[in-house]
Every structure is written in C-alpha cells, then in structure tokens.
Amino acid sequence: MNIIQLALLTLGVLAFLGIVYMLVSGPNAAKASQRRLEQVRFRHSQSTDTKVESQLKKAIAARRPKMHRVAGSGSRIEALAIRLDRTGKGWTLAQYAYASLGLAVVVSLLMFLRSGSLGLSLAIGIFVGAGLPHFIVGRAIKKRTNNFNTKFPDGIELLVRGLRSGLPVTETLAVVSQEVPGPVGEEFKGVVERIKIGRTMEDALQEAADRLDIPEFNFFCITLAIQRETGGNLAETLSNLADVLRKRAQMKLKIKAMSSESKASAYIVGALPFIVFAMIWWINPSYIGGFFTDDRLIVTGLGGLVWMSIGAFIMAKMVSFEI
C-alpha cells in the first residue's frame, strides 16, 4: 500500500466517523419536549420567581446575533475578519494571507534544502503557514481579552457613578469611552459612535457583544436588557455586576495558580518528543534521515506525529479550566 492509498483510506475513515457523529448528534426529542413544557409553565404560572425567570429568558432570547459568529459562521472569510478585528491590531485579511503564504513558501524551501523530500517539505510548510499565523492571532485575542476583563469592572463602576449623578446612560457610555484606557475605552467608543449615527443602544451593544464574544461583556448586555424589561435601580444592578466580575477574575487567578504545575507538566510531556526529534535531526541528520526519504518511514513518522498531536491536544484540554 503506497502513501496515496493510505491517505485516501485515512480520509475515508475520518469522513465516515464525521458522518456517524452528525447522525448521532441530531436533535433531541426529549429536550424539545421539555422546552415546550417550560414555555407553557412560564406562560400560565402566577409565581413571581417563574415570571422573573420567564422575563430573563425573553431578554436573552431577544438578543439575536446580528452578524456572523466566529464559531459556526456561514462565511469563513467573515469569521476570519472578525478574529483579526478582535486582536485590536488593525490587521487585514490581505496581510494575513500574505503572511501565511510567505511562511509556507519559506519553510517549505528550507525543509526541501535540508531533507530533499518535496512532499514532506510541502506538508510541513503548509502546516506552519496555516498554523503559526492562526496561533499568533489567537494569542493576540487572548491578551486583549484579558486586558478588557481587567479594566471592565472599573468601567462599570465609572458608569455607576455617572448614573448616580443623574447622567443618562448614553452620556455615561461616552464618559467611559473617554476615561478608561485600553480595549474597554475603544469598544465603548465604538458603541457611542454607532448610537450617534442612529443605532439604538441595544443594537450597538449587541453588535459589540457578538464581535467580542466575551462572557463578561455579555453579562453586561444581558443586565441592561433585563433592567429594560423589568425596571429597577440600574446603578445598583451594575454595581453588583462589577463586584461579581471582580470576584470572577479573582477565582480565575486562583484556578490558574492551582493548575500551573499540571499545565507545565503537560506542556513539557507534549513537546518533549518533538524537541528530541528536532535535536537529533540537527546533530546527526543521517541517523533519522530515513524518515524523510523512505516511504514506509514517512508514513510511520506521520502516523506517530498525528497520534502525539492528539495526545498533546487531549492533555491541553485536561488542564484547561474555565469558569
């Protein structure tokens, strides 16, 4: 069995598993029936708690996404544009494409000069060209999200002080956009600009929430939607939200500190085989040169690479804790 036949067989097995997964994970009739029963209960119940819960569900359901989300988007190009916009770096799709193509060409050329295997060089070049820019964009998004979550409770507190002084909500949003530095000020500035051109406050906040995809900002939007449905003291509600977000951030730091040892062990164990292989290849290329020339060893090496990558991915998920 040559490499092409093995690759086709692998793709066929993966396609079959994907089809089986889609068939198995279809709509659940029991869950649909449970949702209908809950809707009837909410509609006819006289309990205060049930009415509040019903209003909460209505407020959340009313927040329909107005644009493509990153996950499950119908357009990959728009999803990528949203990811690049979330970095806050001003990167464009053309710059991303040029960087990916340039990396793929350079890495493929270097690998071909080193190993002499065209197929393996192209595979590694495509992997690096597609994976490294994606990784860098993800890191930039994570860094900006952390900065946003750090300053966001301060922005809410400033919003609370403005409301308690008698300013309307739109004016306090403008104050936050001017006074709070970093991503928080930038995002609130965008919200204020959308309101100025005629968008409603709910639509402007919803657009920012869909683009950012940050749970803390979603909590803020849901709080405003619930207050609009039920009434009450908005300043007090937002003050409580700021306190909850600070406690949530503290809990994240505690979890990060407690899981740091496990994460370090997982990273070392996952990266060690690749580091050892690269070092041996660099010191004595002839010792493992067969992995770049012999078809059987190439297939074996690619299979081992896939399985080790799966193991590293599983370990990364095991030490990834979210609240």
Secondary structure, 3 states (H helix, E strand, C coil): CCHHHHHHHHHHHHHHHHHHHHHHCCCCHHHHHHHHHHHHHHHHCCCHHHHHHHHHHHHHHHCCCCCCCCCCCCCHHHHHHHHHHHCCCCCCHHHHHHHHHHHHHHHHHHHHHHHCCHHHHHHHHHHHHHHHHHHHHHHHHHHHHHHHHHHHHHHHHHHHHHHHCCCCHHHHHHHHHHHCCCHHHHHHHHHHHHHHCCCCHHHHHHHHHHHHCCHHHHHHHHHHHHHHHHCCCHHHHHHHHHHHHHHHHHHHHHHHHHHHHHHHHHHHHHHHHHHHHHHHHHHCHHHCCHHHHCHHHHHHHHHHHHHHHHHHHHHHHHCCCCC
